[in-house]
């Protein structure tokens, strides 16, 4: 038996929360003996069948650093796995996950409190943990370079798309948009590294002025939110949070997606885009090259004219969009929650007493 750190269930789901949630779902389907330790209150949007146990009366980081280890000691110090965030500082029998080290590479993107907390906690917990999970070869190299960990201690367990009602290849290739609106979709949190100000400037230069740009995402206190007043234009729409069903439809109806991020450990939106047959334009950065392979167009995220040119190209070229759809459908076959959950379970068995 092992325990999973359930603090992620208190938060609105973004990429790292989805990662933890979907692996828990798959471990439950596999019949694995585990439970998720949680604070007294969690986000009601999560629907699940895996076992949870409430412990402690504290919230947020205080719950993770005080209530959670106290509970673990009470039940015999079982193995703890944290699939998002660091885990407790004063607990040794654990496996942690580091999705990326963006706060170390670019502290200016984050609030001072966020940076200080993770700058102190992350390397110290990583050194004492049995193992560290991460989501890509790129992130593994970054963790080794930044925290000087033994490469054998770091295990790559890929993320995947959180959607369960995935269309078949035939459905994607035969899909007809149910709207006359021609638009581009960009999906991400309102985080400076997502590069939305440059994207807006590039979009405002495109040739076809009938195309709209939807920037879908939320603001988080952890990030130094970019000046949203600079993300403006007659055809730029920022709807905020969009639920899974609506987001799936937006991908399916979109002309193309674009992800001009400056830094990623994995990069989930391009994979989501491919899943629903939406041709993708990505930043030419290592993690996105690793995740998307040759199934996307790539741009220099610092070059506004390059972003504009690639949007113009893909918006006009029907054959190229179809080529990228087909390549995307092959690329997504490399990722599986079943495989990721099995990797976590096999690693966990190594440390269960």
Secondary structure, DSSP 8 states (H G I E B T S, - for coil): -EEEE-GGGGS---HHHHHHHHHHHHHHHTT--EEEEE-S---TT----S-EEE--S--HHHIIIIIHHHHHHHTT--EEE-SSS---TT--SEEEE----HHHH-GGGB-HHHHHHHHHHHHHHHHHSSEEEESSHHHHHHHHHHH---GGGEEE-------SS---HHHHHT---S-S--EEEEE--S-GGG-HHHHHHHHTT-S-TT-EEEEE----TTB----GGGS--TTEEEEE---HHHHHHHHHH-SEEEE--S--SS-HHHHHHHHTT--EEEE--HHHHHHHTTSEEEE-TT-HHHHHHHHHHHHH-HHHHHHHHHHHHHHGGG--HHHHHHHHHHHHHTT--
